[in-house]
Amino acid sequence: MSVAKDLEIPKPKDVIFPPGDLYSDEPPWETDLHLRQMILLIQCLEWW
């Protein structure tokens, strides 16, 4: 027997998750330009 099997971890029964479709008028976290810049940086670092 292992110790992990002997321990009983209580599982929360009343977990409430927020909805995933919340409205936000903030800009996207990563834009296409930012992605291209990051790819260029990584390629330059790999080349160096």
Secondary structure by P-SEA (a helix, b strand, c coil): ccccccbbbbbbcccccccccccccccccccaaaaaaaaaaaaaaaac
